Amino acid sequence: MIDLKKLDGPYGIPVYHQRMPEMVNTVSLGWLIFTGAGDDMAFGAPGLHHWFEHVPFRGTKQFPGGYSDIQGQFIPHNGLINAWTNHEATNYYGVVHKSQWREALSVITDMVSNPLLTDEGIEAERRVIHQEINGSLGSALGRASYELPGLLYPGHPFGSPVLGSDSSLAAISTETIRQAHRLGYDRSRAVFICVGNISDGELLEALGHVAAQLPNHNVAERRRPAYLGPLPTWRAEVTERETEFSTSVVQMLFPLRVNEGETTAMTEVSHMCTLLSAVFGHGGLASPLMKIVREERQLVYGCSTRWNTRVGGGYFGFHATAKKENIQPIIDAFHDVLKDPSLRQPERLASMKSRLKAGAEMMPIDPKEFCYKAISQFIHCGGVMLNYKEQIEWFDKISMEDVDIALSSLKPEEARVIIFKGTGKI
C-alpha cells in the first residue's frame, strides 16, 4: 500500500519517500515545484510556466546536448525523464532502473536549477507547444478540457488554460521565460518525492550533494498549493458551446465548499469527493450512474463522475459524451441519478467499503503509480501526505448519515450544466 513518510531534507526541503521491496527494480523520483500555471498572469501571460517546463529538455549546464543527453542514457534501460505542469505546480521526474537513480537525480535537479534557456531552445519549444495546443483542440473531449477552466473561473489565475493559446504565447518574450525561472523556481518551493528500493540514508545523502544547485533567490516559500484569491461566484446556469465535432460533451457540476487552502478543509472536501464518486460509480455497469444513463436509457457508451478540489473551492459532478440529440435526455438522467434510492442503501455502503479496502490491498507495486497517486492526493488535500491505511480507516468510519450529508450537498438548483454541442462530422 502507498505509505510515503516525510524526511527532513537539506535546506528545509520536505522529502517524501517509500522504500520498495528488494524485488522492485524501478525507482520513481521527482522535484515538485509549487509554481505553476496559476502564476502565469503574475509574470507574463497564459502558457508561460508550461512553456518553461518544456525548455530544460533543450539542454542544461551539465547536460547541454538536450534530449540525447537528458534521456539518452536511460532509454536503453527502459527509463524515462519527463515533466508536467498544472495550475498549482510543476514536476520534473524520472522513472528509471534502480542502478541509475543517482544519475536521474542529477538530471532532474539540473533541469530545475540550470536550464540553458537559449533563444533557439525557447523558440523551438514555442513551435512545439503550438502543435500541442492544436492536438488538444482536435477532439471534443480535448476542447472541453481546454475551455472548462475559463468557463468556471473567468478572470481568476485558475481560469486560463495551462497550455496558453496561440495569441498568449506570441505575447511572451524569451526574457519573460528567463524571468519565470528566476522568480518561480526556488528551493523554497521544492518538495522531493521518491518511491524505490533505496534506503532513507542513501536518498538523503544523494540529495545533500545535489540540492545546493537549486536556485536560492529568496522567493516566498510554498510547500503546498497556494491560495491565489477567492474563486469567482458560482453560476447556476446552462452554458452551451458549439463545436465542429460529431460528439457532444455534457457536464453537470456542483460547487464544493469554499476554502482558503486550509489543509483540513481541503482534505475533508477531497474525502467527500472520493465518497461521492464511490456512491455513484461503485458497481460498474450496475452502479446508479451507469445503470440509469447507459443501461436503462441507452444514452451513452460511458459516463463518469468528475471532480477537482482547488485552493478556494472546486467542483464535483457528472460527465458524459454522446450524440447531440441525447443532450437533454442525459441532463434529465443526471437529475434522476441524484434521486435514485439505491444511493442511500446501507448494504451499498458496506460493499463500497469492502471494495476500497480490497483495492488498496491488491494495488500492484508500481513506483511510478505510487508517486503519481501520492502527488495527486498531496495537491488535492492541500499539502498533506495521507497513506492508504489512514484513508481506509477514514472510509471505515463513514456512516449512512455521512452519505446523506454528502449527497445533500449536491443541490439541483446549484447545478452548472456545461455543454459542448457537436454540430459537425469530425
Secondary structure, DSSP 8 states (H G I E B T S, - for coil): ----EEEE-GGG-EEEEEE--TT--EEEEEEEES--GGGHHHHSSTTHHHHHHHGGGG-BSS-TTTHHHHHTTTGGGT-EEEEEE-SS-EEEEEEEEGGGHHHHHHHHHHHHH-B---HHHHHHHHHHHHHHHHHHTTSHHHHHHHHHHHHHSTTSGGGS-TT--HHHHHT--HHHHHHHHHHH--GGGEEEEEEES--HHHHHHHHHHHGGGS--S-----SS----S-------SEEEEEESSS-EEEEEEEE----SS-HHHHHHHHHHHHHHHHHHHTTGGGSHHHIIIIIIT---S-EEEEEEEETTEEEEEEEEEE-GGGHHHHHHHHHHHHT-GGGG-HHHHHHHHHHHHHHHHH----HHHHHHHHHHHHHHTTS----HHHHHHHHHT--HHHHHHHHHT--GGG-EEEEEEE-S--
